[in-house]
Amino acid sequence: MIKKEMIAMLLAGGQGSRLGVLTSKVAKPAVAFGGKYRIIDFPLSNCINSGIDTVGVLTQYQPLRLNTHIGIGVPWDLDRNIGGVSILPPYEKSKGTDWYTGTANAIYQNIDYIDSFNPEYVLILSGDHIYKMDYETMLDYHKSNNADLTMAVMPVPIEEASRFGIVITDDNGRITEFEEKPANPRSNLASMGIYIFTWKVLREALLATEDIPNCDFGKNVIPYIHQKDQPIYAYEFNGYWKDVGTLKSYWEANMELIDIIPVFNLYEEFWKIYTKTDSLQPQYIGENAKIEHAIIGEGSEIYGEVYNSVIGSGVTVEEGAVVRDSIIMQNTVVKSGAKINNGIVAENCTIGAGAVLGVGEFAESQFDKKVYAADLVTIGENSVIPDGVTVGLNVAISGVTEAADYPDGNLVSGGYIIKAGGK
């Protein structure tokens, strides 16, 4: 029988609804990042850099682009005869079809997959965080404590602690209490959603909690193990880690890549981030182009001006166009004379000639206050912005829009235009 010491289960089924129109047609882990990557590249690269060669990727919401991107795992050296990467969508069973209804339920539905590798340990990961981490060091810590569960935690400012699951530990790092998003946190150690379980302990806990609706690790499985007084330890991580779950944090994480000394370094030789790359021609910079502080993807053509921005592959910025403090994803065209400030423009968009995006003052969103709450212009993929219109801040646009959609040629701050198919 095959035996792997540790396998990874990567939860990548979430919609990422707080990214608004960016995830209306694609799962959050498949959203582009840093001009070259997709968010899921980071945990996948961490796995292979940590010596983990068996990864189950659990997909559910809009999985097509994610599945195509991962393929058989070649970019991450995960195309193995034994192990490698496996895409694990929900499937029909003799009793009917069950969607994944919670993080733990998704793992429960794949017990047979895990059993087939007879692992000693199982690593649970999220598909939507940006970080570099050596899971092997965390496993050594798990073993040294004879732990049944080790949770990766990181210190956060105490005023932000109420947004996270918070752990309280004794002097040896053993977790004595959990608080899920406490109003008055008693610790600043936040769970990162990265867990190493001893498999037989997790298996027993999954079977014991299988009937709980929307069964979740933080709310159900971990408290179950804790009630039995089984050893749970906190592994403190002090590197860069970003949950890019909101438009503001997603924009900030991209902008941090172009700092003079980036907080998060994509250029380290010893811990590379791997991704699926298409064979593209080199980028081309026109003679009148101006570029400062930018990442420019392969196959892009820049004839205009780009400042403090992240430009994906195959993007065209025409002469006279100016892009500032923005993220422009692959195969988008910014026509001549267009100006984009504080924009997040998804893939395959066209920004019309002379259009001006990101002007005026912040105003509260008329569309969704929880999602749109920053000085950003967010444009969903395959959208078209007509020539000459003006667009304010904190707006959402999705779909092929026309001049008639903009009263007096203007979309005010806080406004939105969502066309059919672009919800």
N, C-alpha and C positions, 0 to 999 in steps of 0.2 A: 504493500500500500504506500502511496505517496505520503511523505511527511514533510511539512514546511514548519520551520520554527515559528515564524510570524507571517501572517498575510494582512493586507490592508483592505478595508472596505471604505470606499470613497462615496459619500452621500452627495449626489449631483443632480437630484431630481427637482430642486426648488425653483419656483418661478422667479423669485427675486422681485416681488411686486413693488418694493420701494425704489426700484430703478426706473419705474414708470415706463414710458414708451420705449426705452432701450431693451426691455425684456418682453415686449408684446408678442414677438415672434421667435424668441430664442431663450433658452434656459440661461440663468445668470452665470453659471460656470463657463458658458461659451461666449460671453461678452468679451470683446477685444480689450487688450490692456497693453500699454507701453509701446504702441506702434507696431508690435510684432507678434505679441503673445495673445493667448486667451487665458482667462482667470484660472481655469483648471490646470494649466501647464505647471503652476507652482507646486501644488501638492503632488502631482505626478512626478515632477522632477525631484522633489524631496524624497520620494519613495526610492527611485533608482539610485540617487546619490547616497541614500542610507542603506543600500544593499537589499532592499525589499523588491523581489522580482515577481510577486503575485498580488495583483490588485483587482478587486471587483469594483466596477463603477456602477452605482445604482442610479438609473435615469428614470424620469417620468414625464416632466413637463417639457413640451417642445424639444424632443431629443435629437431631431435629425442632424442639426449642425454639430452638436456634441459628438454624436456617433461617427459622423464623417471625419471630424477633426481627429478623434482618437484612433479610428481604424483598427488595425491589429497591433498598434503600439510601437511601430518602428522608431519614431523619433526619440522615444524614451528607452529604447532597448528593451521593450516589454513584449516583443514578438517571440515568445518562448514555446517550446513543445510542451513543457510541463510548467504550469503557472501562467506567467505573462499577464496581460490585461484582458478582462472579460467585461462586456457591457451587460448589465443585469436589469432589464426593464421588468415591470410587473407582467405576469403571464397568467394564462387561463389554467385553472386547476380543475380537478374532478368535481369540486364543490362550487365552481363558478370562478369568476375573476375578481381579484382583490387589488385595488389600488393601494399603493403605499400610503398609509394614513398618518404616520409619525416616524421619527427617526429610528426608534427601536423596532417598530413594526416592519420597516423596510429590511432591517437586518434579520428579523425573525423569519420573514418570508424567504430568506436565502440561507437558512441553516444547512440545507443539503449541500449547497455550493461550498460553504466553509468546511463542513465535515469531510468533503472529498479530499481536502488537503491535510486533514488531521493535525491542525496547527496546535502548538502549545499556547500561542498568544495571538490575539486579534487587535489590530490597530484600527480605530474608527476615526475617519477624517471628514472634514467638510470641504466641499468643492469650491468655496467662494471666499477664500482668504488669500491675501498676498503676504508671503513670508518665506524664509529659508530656515529649515530646522532639520537637525540630524536625529531621526527617530531611533537610531541605534543607541545613542547615548541615553535617550529616555528609557529604552528597553533595559539597558544595564542598570539604571536606577530602579526600575520596576523589580528586577530580579534581586538586587541587593537588599531590598526591603521585604522580600517574600510577599509582595502585594498581590491582591486579587484584582485591583484596579488602580491604575495611576492616571491622574488627570493633569494635563498640561495647564498651568495657570500663569498669568502674568500680572504684575502690579499695575494698577490703573489709578489715575487721580481719584481721591476719595469722593470728590463731588460728582464724578461720573459713574461711581460704582453701582448705583441703583439701576443702571441699564443692563447689568450683567448677572449671570449666576455667580454668587460670591462664596468662597470657601473659607472656613476657619480651621487652622491647623494647630497641632501642639508643637513643642520644641523640636521634635524629630521629623516634622513634615507630614505626620499622619493627619488626615482630615477628620476633624471631630464634628463639624456641622456644615450644612449647606444652607444657603438662602438664595432662592430664585428671585432675582430683581427686587431686593429688599428696599423698603422706603427709607430705612435708617441703617445703612450698612455698618457692620462691626469689623469689617476687614476690607482691604483693597486688593485682595487676590482674586482675579476674575478668571473663570473657566474659559478656555480657548476653544472648547468643543473638540479637543483632540484627546482621545482616550486609548490606553492600552489595557485590555482585559486579559486575564488568564481565561482561555476559551471555555474550560469546563464550568467556570463560575458564571460567565456571561450566558452560556447556553442554558444553564439551569434558571437563571433570572429571566431570560426571554420566554421560556416555557411557562414560568410562573406568572408572568404578566401578560400573556398573549391575549387575554380577553378584555384588556383595558382599551377602550376606544382611543384612537390617536396616540398610541403608546410611544412615549418619548424617553430619551435617556435622562435628561435633566429632571423631569417631573416624576418618572416612574421607576426606571430600571436602577438608577444610581441610589435613590432612596431605599429601594428594596434591598440592595446589597448592604447598604449602610445599616439598616435596621437589624440585619443578621450579625452585625458587629464584625464583618469581614474587613481585612485591612485595606484601606483606601488611602493612597498617598498623593501629595501634590508635587508635581515636577515644575519648578519655577523656570520660566523662559524669559530672558531679558533682551532678546534681539528684536528686530523690526517685525511687527505683525499688524496687519490692517484688515479689518472687516470692511470690504468695499460695498456694503449693503445699502448705502444711501447715495444719491446723486452727488452730494457735497463730498463725502468721503472718497467716492470713486474718482471725482475730479481732482481732489487733493493728492491722492496716491499717485496719479499720473503726473501731476505737476512736480511732485517731490523727486521724480526721476531726472528732472532737468536742472536741479540745483547744482551749483558749482561743485559742491561736495555732496553727492546724493546721499540721503539718509539710507536709502535702499539701493544697493549697488548691483546692477545687472551685469557688470563687466568682470566679475571675479572668475579666474581660471578654475579654481578648485571646486566651485559649487555652481555649475552651469545650469541655466534654465533652458530646457529643451522644448521645441515646439515643432508642429508640422509646418514646413515651409514649401511654398510653391516655387517653381523655377521662374524667377522674375528677372527682368533686365535690371541693370543698376539704376539708382536714382539719377535724375538729371536736374541740374541747377542752371537756370537761364542766366544770361549775362547781366541782366538788370535786376536779378533776384536779390533780396536781402534776407538773411536768416540770422537770428540771434537766439541762443539758448533753446535749441529745439532737437527733438528726435525726428528724423525723416526716414520713413520706411522705404524698403526696396521698391523699385519700379515707379516711384513717385516723380512727378515733374513739377518743379517749382519755378515759376516765372515771376511771381509777385513777391509779397513780403510775409515772412513768418517770424513771430516773436513769441518766445516763452510758450511753446506749444508742442504737442505730441501728434505727429502726422503718421497715419498708417500707410500700408503698402498700396501702390497703384493710385494714389491721390493726385489730382491735378489742381494746382493753384495758378490761375491764369494771371497774365500781366495786369498790374493795377489792383489786384485783389490783396487784402491785408487780413491776416489771421493773427489774433493776439489771445494769449492766455486760454487756449482752446484745445480740445481733443477732436481730431478729425479722423474718422475710421476709414477703413480701406475702400478704394474704388469710388470715393466721393469726388465730385468736381465743384470747385469754387470758381465761378465765372468772373470775368474781368470787372474790376471796380467794386466787387462785393467786399463787405467788411464784416468780420466775425469777431466779437469780443465775448469772452467767458462762455464759449459754446461747447456743447458736447453733441457732435454730429455723427450719427451712426453710419453704417455701411451703405454704399450705393445710393448716396443722395446727390441732388443737384441744387446748388445755391445760385440763384439767378444773378445775372449781371446787375451790378449797382445796388443789390439788396444790402441792407444794413441790419445786422443782428446783434442784439445786446446793448441797447441804449436806454437812457433815462434812469429812473429811480426804481428801487425794489418795490413791488406791490404784492400783497397776499394772493395766492393762487385762487382763481375762480373754479379750478378743475379738481384739485386734490391737495388740500393743505398739508397732509402728512407727507406726501411724496415730493411735492414741489415747494421748497422752502429755502431756496438759496438764489444768489444773483447769477443764475445760469440760464442759458437758452438750450433746451434739450430737444433734439430732433431725431425721431425714430427712423429706422432704416427704410430705404426705397422711397424717401420723401422728396418732394420737389418744392422749392421756394421760388415763386415767380420773380421776374426782374423788378428791380426798383422799389420793393416794399421795405418798410421799416418794422423791426420787431423789438419789443421791449425785453425786460429781464424777468426771470422766474416764469418762463412760458414753456409750453409743450406743443410741439407740432408733429403730426404723424400723417403720412399719406401724400398723394399728389395734390398740392393746393394750387389755386388759381388766383389771379388778381382780385376776382370778385369776392374771395373769402376774407379780404383785408379791407375793412371799411376805410375809406379815404387813404388807401394804400398803407394801412397801419395796423399792427397787432399790439395792443397796449400791454404793459408789464402786468403779469399775473393772468394774462389771457391764454387761450388755447385754441387750436384747430385740430380736430381729430376726424379724419375722413374715413369712409367705409373701409374695413379691413385693417385699420391702423389703430385699433383701440388701445 
